[in-house]
Amino acid sequence: MYHGRVKVLLSYALALGGLGFMIYVVMAVLNINLAYPGARLAILNALRTSVNQAEYLCISMPGTFLEAIGAAIKLGVMAGTTDMAILAQTTRPGFDATIPTIQQKWKTLLGHGKKAVLLCVGGAALAISQKANPALHIILSVLVLGAAIWVLIAKLDTERSMLRARAELLPEVDRAFAEGRYLKPLDPAVAAARAAVSKPW
């Protein structure tokens, strides 16, 4: 009898643990999930205004296709040229090298989501085996499974957005550099000297 109660309590612990695990995953995905159309428009506007501004935007959105665009911009800066052919050979490897890292982040989150589902389902199975009321376990299992499906859809959307960004946005990155829209930051000593000259007395 005592062992039966312990197993019932364990079933609740498993179900609630799975729910907590999935809440963590959902919060993490919400921080990096990005709708491509709106983000594409934002980065295009930034690239057509200032590459520096676009770079700051990309840095603020890790785990998305913007992280890969940011890597391409970084290498474009290092190339130090306005030649489109050289830029294309420089930015694309930077973009492509970042994709596996982004995919691994999403793979890890999806793996955590699967673990959450297993915890909830395991809790429900344990409750049923102990002839306890499995209603709460089943409800939590359905919620967690639905969230896991949402995470999978978000992962697939991110992978599609990276393919689209490579085709649609990388040429814009190259064009922005070729047209001189990147402003090289001032040397700190030069910036300090200018600030001193312009300082009101």
C-alpha positions as protocol buffer text, in pm:
chain_id: "A"
residue {
  index: 1
  type: MET
  ca { x: 0 y: 0 z: 0 }
}
residue {
  index: 2
  type: TYR
  ca { x: 280 y: 239 z: 99 }
}
residue {
  index: 3
  type: HIS
  ca { x: 477 y: 164 z: -216 }
}
residue {
  index: 4
  type: GLY
  ca { x: 165 y: 224 z: -423 }
}
residue {
  index: 5
  type: ARG
  ca { x: 125 y: 573 z: -277 }
}
residue {
  index: 6
  type: VAL
  ca { x: 489 y: 650 z: -341 }
}
residue {
  index: 7
  type: LYS
  ca { x: 449 y: 548 z: -705 }
}
residue {
  index: 8
  type: VAL
  ca { x: 138 y: 765 z: -740 }
}
residue {
  index: 9
  type: LEU
  ca { x: 328 y: 1062 z: -598 }
}
residue {
  index: 10
  type: LEU
  ca { x: 615 y: 980 z: -833 }
}
residue {
  index: 11
  type: SER
  ca { x: 373 y: 983 z: -1127 }
}
residue {
  index: 12
  type: TYR
  ca { x: 265 y: 1336 z: -1035 }
}
residue {
  index: 13
  type: ALA
  ca { x: 628 y: 1440 z: -993 }
}
residue {
  index: 14
  type: LEU
  ca { x: 711 y: 1307 z: -1340 }
}
residue {
  index: 15
  type: ALA
  ca { x: 415 y: 1485 z: -1500 }
}
residue {
  index: 16
  type: LEU
  ca { x: 486 y: 1816 z: -1328 }
}
residue {
  index: 17
  type: GLY
  ca { x: 856 y: 1780 z: -1400 }
}
residue {
  index: 18
  type: GLY
  ca { x: 778 y: 1733 z: -1768 }
}
residue {
  index: 19
  type: LEU
  ca { x: 558 y: 2041 z: -1762 }
}
residue {
  index: 20
  type: GLY
  ca { x: 830 y: 2248 z: -1597 }
}
residue {
  index: 21
  type: PHE
  ca { x: 1088 y: 2124 z: -1847 }
}
residue {
  index: 22
  type: MET
  ca { x: 860 y: 2218 z: -2136 }
}
residue {
  index: 23
  type: ILE
  ca { x: 794 y: 2564 z: -1993 }
}
residue {
  index: 24
  type: TYR
  ca { x: 1171 y: 2621 z: -1995 }
}
residue {
  index: 25
  type: VAL
  ca { x: 1192 y: 2505 z: -2358 }
}
residue {
  index: 26
  type: VAL
  ca { x: 899 y: 2724 z: -2468 }
}
residue {
  index: 27
  type: MET
  ca { x: 1051 y: 3031 z: -2300 }
}
residue {
  index: 28
  type: ALA
  ca { x: 1385 y: 2963 z: -2471 }
}
residue {
  index: 29
  type: VAL
  ca { x: 1217 y: 2922 z: -2810 }
}
residue {
  index: 30
  type: LEU
  ca { x: 1015 y: 3242 z: -2765 }
}
residue {
  index: 31
  type: ASN
  ca { x: 1344 y: 3428 z: -2716 }
}
residue {
  index: 32
  type: ILE
  ca { x: 1488 y: 3308 z: -3046 }
}
residue {
  index: 33
  type: ASN
  ca { x: 1181 y: 3241 z: -3259 }
}
residue {
  index: 34
  type: LEU
  ca { x: 1160 y: 3494 z: -3540 }
}
residue {
  index: 35
  type: ALA
  ca { x: 902 y: 3544 z: -3813 }
}
residue {
  index: 36
  type: TYR
  ca { x: 1095 y: 3568 z: -4139 }
}
residue {
  index: 37
  type: PRO
  ca { x: 887 y: 3828 z: -4331 }
}
residue {
  index: 38
  type: GLY
  ca { x: 906 y: 4098 z: -4063 }
}
residue {
  index: 39
  type: ALA
  ca { x: 1270 y: 4028 z: -3978 }
}
residue {
  index: 40
  type: ARG
  ca { x: 1363 y: 4027 z: -4346 }
}
residue {
  index: 41
  type: LEU
  ca { x: 1210 y: 4371 z: -4391 }
}
residue {
  index: 42
  type: ALA
  ca { x: 1387 y: 4504 z: -4081 }
}
residue {
  index: 43
  type: ILE
  ca { x: 1731 y: 4379 z: -4186 }
}
residue {
  index: 44
  type: LEU
  ca { x: 1682 y: 4499 z: -4545 }
}
residue {
  index: 45
  type: ASN
  ca { x: 1599 y: 4849 z: -4420 }
}
residue {
  index: 46
  type: ALA
  ca { x: 1902 y: 4841 z: -4191 }
}
residue {
  index: 47
  type: LEU
  ca { x: 2135 y: 4723 z: -4470 }
}
residue {
  index: 48
  type: ARG
  ca { x: 2009 y: 4993 z: -4705 }
}
residue {
  index: 49
  type: THR
  ca { x: 2075 y: 5257 z: -4439 }
}
residue {
  index: 50
  type: SER
  ca { x: 2390 y: 5143 z: -4260 }
}
residue {
  index: 51
  type: VAL
  ca { x: 2573 y: 4812 z: -4239 }
}
residue {
  index: 52
  type: ASN
  ca { x: 2673 y: 4906 z: -3884 }
}
residue {
  index: 53
  type: GLN
  ca { x: 2308 y: 4930 z: -3783 }
}
residue {
  index: 54
  type: ALA
  ca { x: 2236 y: 4594 z: -3947 }
}
residue {
  index: 55
  type: GLU
  ca { x: 2527 y: 4438 z: -3758 }
}
residue {
  index: 56
  type: TYR
  ca { x: 2389 y: 4559 z: -3424 }
}
residue {
  index: 57
  type: LEU
  ca { x: 2048 y: 4416 z: -3515 }
}
residue {
  index: 58
  type: CYS
  ca { x: 2199 y: 4077 z: -3597 }
}
residue {
  index: 59
  type: ILE
  ca { x: 2396 y: 4063 z: -3272 }
}
residue {
  index: 60
  type: SER
  ca { x: 2073 y: 4111 z: -3078 }
}
residue {
  index: 61
  type: MET
  ca { x: 1907 y: 3801 z: -3230 }
}
residue {
  index: 62
  type: PRO
  ca { x: 2127 y: 3491 z: -3172 }
}
residue {
  index: 63
  type: GLY
  ca { x: 1983 y: 3154 z: -3272 }
}
residue {
  index: 64
  type: THR
  ca { x: 1809 y: 3299 z: -3578 }
}
residue {
  index: 65
  type: PHE
  ca { x: 1903 y: 3350 z: -3941 }
}
residue {
  index: 66
  type: LEU
  ca { x: 2016 y: 3699 z: -3836 }
}
residue {
  index: 67
  type: GLU
  ca { x: 2304 y: 3541 z: -3644 }
}
residue {
  index: 68
  type: ALA
  ca { x: 2427 y: 3394 z: -3973 }
}
residue {
  index: 69
  type: ILE
  ca { x: 2382 y: 3730 z: -4149 }
}
residue {
  index: 70
  type: GLY
  ca { x: 2582 y: 3888 z: -3866 }
}
residue {
  index: 71
  type: ALA
  ca { x: 2866 y: 3642 z: -3925 }
}
residue {
  index: 72
  type: ALA
  ca { x: 2860 y: 3728 z: -4295 }
}
residue {
  index: 73
  type: ILE
  ca { x: 2876 y: 4100 z: -4213 }
}
residue {
  index: 74
  type: LYS
  ca { x: 3171 y: 4042 z: -3980 }
}
residue {
  index: 75
  type: LEU
  ca { x: 3369 y: 3873 z: -4254 }
}
residue {
  index: 76
  type: GLY
  ca { x: 3260 y: 4140 z: -4502 }
}
residue {
  index: 77
  type: VAL
  ca { x: 3414 y: 4401 z: -4271 }
}
residue {
  index: 78
  type: MET
  ca { x: 3735 y: 4200 z: -4249 }
}
residue {
  index: 79
  type: ALA
  ca { x: 3752 y: 4173 z: -4629 }
}
residue {
  index: 80
  type: GLY
  ca { x: 3795 y: 4550 z: -4651 }
}
residue {
  index: 81
  type: THR
  ca { x: 3688 y: 4572 z: -5014 }
}
residue {
  index: 82
  type: THR
  ca { x: 3402 y: 4695 z: -5229 }
}
residue {
  index: 83
  type: ASP
  ca { x: 3456 y: 4431 z: -5497 }
}
residue {
  index: 84
  type: MET
  ca { x: 3133 y: 4229 z: -5527 }
}
residue {
  index: 85
  type: ALA
  ca { x: 3309 y: 3911 z: -5640 }
}
residue {
  index: 86
  type: ILE
  ca { x: 3549 y: 3911 z: -5346 }
}
residue {
  index: 87
  type: LEU
  ca { x: 3269 y: 4000 z: -5104 }
}
residue {
  index: 88
  type: ALA
  ca { x: 3055 y: 3710 z: -5227 }
}
residue {
  index: 89
  type: GLN
  ca { x: 3344 y: 3469 z: -5172 }
}
residue {
  index: 90
  type: THR
  ca { x: 3391 y: 3609 z: -4820 }
}
residue {
  index: 91
  type: THR
  ca { x: 3041 y: 3650 z: -4678 }
}
residue {
  index: 92
  type: ARG
  ca { x: 2894 y: 3318 z: -4789 }
}
residue {
  index: 93
  type: PRO
  ca { x: 3145 y: 3101 z: -4599 }
}
residue {
  index: 94
  type: GLY
  ca { x: 3076 y: 3309 z: -4289 }
}
residue {
  index: 95
  type: PHE
  ca { x: 2702 y: 3257 z: -4326 }
}
residue {
  index: 96
  type: ASP
  ca { x: 2734 y: 2885 z: -4397 }
}
residue {
  index: 97
  type: ALA
  ca { x: 2973 y: 2825 z: -4106 }
}
residue {
  index: 98
  type: THR
  ca { x: 2717 y: 2962 z: -3860 }
}
residue {
  index: 99
  type: ILE
  ca { x: 2427 y: 2742 z: -3974 }
}
residue {
  index: 100
  type: PRO
  ca { x: 2541 y: 2422 z: -3794 }
}
residue {
  index: 101
  type: THR
  ca { x: 2569 y: 2615 z: -3465 }
}
residue {
  index: 102
  type: ILE
  ca { x: 2216 y: 2752 z: -3501 }
}
residue {
  index: 103
  type: GLN
  ca { x: 2082 y: 2409 z: -3597 }
}
residue {
  index: 104
  type: GLN
  ca { x: 2249 y: 2256 z: -3292 }
}
residue {
  index: 105
  type: LYS
  ca { x: 2078 y: 2508 z: -3061 }
}
residue {
  index: 106
  type: TRP
  ca { x: 1740 y: 2412 z: -3203 }
}
residue {
  index: 107
  type: LYS
  ca { x: 1823 y: 2041 z: -3196 }
}
residue {
  index: 108
  type: THR
  ca { x: 1908 y: 2071 z: -2826 }
}
residue {
  index: 109
  type: LEU
  ca { x: 1582 y: 2251 z: -2749 }
}
residue {
  index: 110
  type: LEU
  ca { x: 1382 y: 1993 z: -2943 }
}
residue {
  index: 111
  type: GLY
  ca { x: 1562 y: 1718 z: -2752 }
}
residue {
  index: 112
  type: HIS
  ca { x: 1461 y: 1881 z: -2423 }
}
residue {
  index: 113
  type: GLY
  ca { x: 1104 y: 1898 z: -2553 }
}
residue {
  index: 114
  type: LYS
  ca { x: 1106 y: 1524 z: -2627 }
}
residue {
  index: 115
  type: LYS
  ca { x: 1231 y: 1455 z: -2274 }
}
residue {
  index: 116
  type: ALA
  ca { x: 946 y: 1664 z: -2134 }
}
residue {
  index: 117
  type: VAL
  ca { x: 694 y: 1458 z: -2334 }
}
residue {
  index: 118
  type: LEU
  ca { x: 849 y: 1132 z: -2211 }
}
residue {
  index: 119
  type: LEU
  ca { x: 832 y: 1250 z: -1849 }
}
residue {
  index: 120
  type: CYS
  ca { x: 463 y: 1336 z: -1880 }
}
residue {
  index: 121
  type: VAL
  ca { x: 372 y: 1018 z: -2064 }
}
residue {
  index: 122
  type: GLY
  ca { x: 574 y: 815 z: -1815 }
}
residue {
  index: 123
  type: GLY
  ca { x: 389 y: 981 z: -1530 }
}
residue {
  index: 124
  type: ALA
  ca { x: 54 y: 902 z: -1692 }
}
residue {
  index: 125
  type: ALA
  ca { x: 153 y: 539 z: -1751 }
}
residue {
  index: 126
  type: LEU
  ca { x: 267 y: 503 z: -1391 }
}
residue {
  index: 127
  type: ALA
  ca { x: -59 y: 652 z: -1261 }
}
residue {
  index: 128
  type: ILE
  ca { x: -264 y: 414 z: -1475 }
}
residue {
  index: 129
  type: SER
  ca { x: -58 y: 116 z: -1359 }
}
residue {
  index: 130
  type: GLN
  ca { x: -134 y: 212 z: -998 }
}
residue {
  index: 131
  type: LYS
  ca { x: -505 y: 255 z: -1077 }
}
residue {
  index: 132
  type: ALA
  ca { x: -486 y: 624 z: -983 }
}
residue {
  index: 133
  type: ASN
  ca { x: -691 y: 890 z: -1159 }
}
residue {
  index: 134
  type: PRO
  ca { x: -476 y: 982 z: -1463 }
}
residue {
  index: 135
  type: ALA
  ca { x: -684 y: 1285 z: -1571 }
}
residue {
  index: 136
  type: LEU
  ca { x: -423 y: 1547 z: -1471 }
}
residue {
  index: 137
  type: HIS
  ca { x: -142 y: 1341 z: -1619 }
}
residue {
  index: 138
  type: ILE
  ca { x: -324 y: 1307 z: -1949 }
}
residue {
  index: 139
  type: ILE
  ca { x: -406 y: 1679 z: -1965 }
}
residue {
  index: 140
  type: LEU
  ca { x: -43 y: 1771 z: -1898 }
}
residue {
  index: 141
  type: SER
  ca { x: 77 y: 1514 z: -2152 }
}
residue {
  index: 142
  type: VAL
  ca { x: -148 y: 1662 z: -2421 }
}
residue {
  index: 143
  type: LEU
  ca { x: -32 y: 2017 z: -2339 }
}
residue {
  index: 144
  type: VAL
  ca { x: 333 y: 1919 z: -2341 }
}
residue {
  index: 145
  type: LEU
  ca { x: 295 y: 1720 z: -2663 }
}
residue {
  index: 146
  type: GLY
  ca { x: 128 y: 2019 z: -2829 }
}
residue {
  index: 147
  type: ALA
  ca { x: 412 y: 2245 z: -2715 }
}
residue {
  index: 148
  type: ALA
  ca { x: 668 y: 1995 z: -2850 }
}
residue {
  index: 149
  type: ILE
  ca { x: 497 y: 2001 z: -3189 }
}
residue {
  index: 150
  type: TRP
  ca { x: 506 y: 2382 z: -3182 }
}
residue {
  index: 151
  type: VAL
  ca { x: 882 y: 2372 z: -3107 }
}
residue {
  index: 152
  type: LEU
  ca { x: 934 y: 2134 z: -3401 }
}
residue {
  index: 153
  type: ILE
  ca { x: 740 y: 2368 z: -3633 }
}
residue {
  index: 154
  type: ALA
  ca { x: 944 y: 2666 z: -3510 }
}
residue {
  index: 155
  type: LYS
  ca { x: 1266 y: 2470 z: -3575 }
}
residue {
  index: 156
  type: LEU
  ca { x: 1158 y: 2385 z: -3930 }
}
residue {
  index: 157
  type: ASP
  ca { x: 1057 y: 2749 z: -3990 }
}
residue {
  index: 158
  type: THR
  ca { x: 1402 y: 2863 z: -3876 }
}
residue {
  index: 159
  type: GLU
  ca { x: 1573 y: 2618 z: -4111 }
}
residue {
  index: 160
  type: ARG
  ca { x: 1359 y: 2741 z: -4402 }
}
residue {
  index: 161
  type: SER
  ca { x: 1432 y: 3103 z: -4310 }
}
residue {
  index: 162
  type: MET
  ca { x: 1807 y: 3035 z: -4323 }
}
residue {
  index: 163
  type: LEU
  ca { x: 1774 y: 2898 z: -4676 }
}
residue {
  index: 164
  type: ARG
  ca { x: 1571 y: 3201 z: -4782 }
}
residue {
  index: 165
  type: ALA
  ca { x: 1808 y: 3443 z: -4611 }
}
residue {
  index: 166
  type: ARG
  ca { x: 2105 y: 3292 z: -4794 }
}
residue {
  index: 167
  type: ALA
  ca { x: 1933 y: 3347 z: -5128 }
}
residue {
  index: 168
  type: GLU
  ca { x: 1761 y: 3681 z: -5058 }
}
residue {
  index: 169
  type: LEU
  ca { x: 1969 y: 3867 z: -4801 }
}
residue {
  index: 170
  type: LEU
  ca { x: 2333 y: 3775 z: -4861 }
}
residue {
  index: 171
  type: PRO
  ca { x: 2338 y: 3958 z: -5197 }
}
residue {
  index: 172
  type: GLU
  ca { x: 2206 y: 4265 z: -5010 }
}
residue {
  index: 173
  type: VAL
  ca { x: 2492 y: 4235 z: -4761 }
}
residue {
  index: 174
  type: ASP
  ca { x: 2744 y: 4227 z: -5047 }
}
residue {
  index: 175
  type: ARG
  ca { x: 2572 y: 4521 z: -5217 }
}
residue {
  index: 176
  type: ALA
  ca { x: 2576 y: 4725 z: -4897 }
}
residue {
  index: 177
  type: PHE
  ca { x: 2953 y: 4683 z: -4864 }
}
residue {
  index: 178
  type: ALA
  ca { x: 3009 y: 4747 z: -5235 }
}
residue {
  index: 179
  type: GLU
  ca { x: 2815 y: 5073 z: -5210 }
}
residue {
  index: 180
  type: GLY
  ca { x: 3014 y: 5187 z: -4907 }
}
residue {
  index: 181
  type: ARG
  ca { x: 2742 y: 5170 z: -4645 }
}
residue {
  index: 182
  type: TYR
  ca { x: 2978 y: 5045 z: -4376 }
}
residue {
  index: 183
  type: LEU
  ca { x: 3136 y: 5314 z: -4160 }
}
residue {
  index: 184
  type: LYS
  ca { x: 3463 y: 5206 z: -4006 }
}
residue {
  index: 185
  type: PRO
  ca { x: 3464 y: 5285 z: -3633 }
}
residue {
  index: 186
  type: LEU
  ca { x: 3701 y: 5561 z: -3534 }
}
residue {
  index: 187
  type: ASP
  ca { x: 4022 y: 5474 z: -3357 }
}
residue {
  index: 188
  type: PRO
  ca { x: 3961 y: 5543 z: -2984 }
}
residue {
  index: 189
  type: ALA
  ca { x: 4244 y: 5797 z: -2972 }
}
residue {
  index: 190
  type: VAL
  ca { x: 4103 y: 5984 z: -3274 }
}
residue {
  index: 191
  type: ALA
  ca { x: 3753 y: 5976 z: -3128 }
}
residue {
  index: 192
  type: ALA
  ca { x: 3881 y: 6115 z: -2797 }
}
residue {
  index: 193
  type: ALA
  ca { x: 4071 y: 6392 z: -2977 }
}
residue {
  index: 194
  type: ARG
  ca { x: 3764 y: 6492 z: -3176 }
}
residue {
  index: 195
  type: ALA
  ca { x: 3551 y: 6491 z: -2863 }
}
residue {
  index: 196
  type: ALA
  ca { x: 3802 y: 6718 z: -2688 }
}
residue {
  index: 197
  type: VAL
  ca { x: 3805 y: 6962 z: -2981 }
}
residue {
  index: 198
  type: SER
  ca { x: 3427 y: 6979 z: -2999 }
}
residue {
  index: 199
  type: LYS
  ca { x: 3383 y: 7009 z: -2621 }
}
residue {
  index: 200
  type: PRO
  ca { x: 3220 y: 7342 z: -2530 }
}
residue {
  index: 201
  type: TRP
  ca { x: 3430 y: 7569 z: -2306 }
}
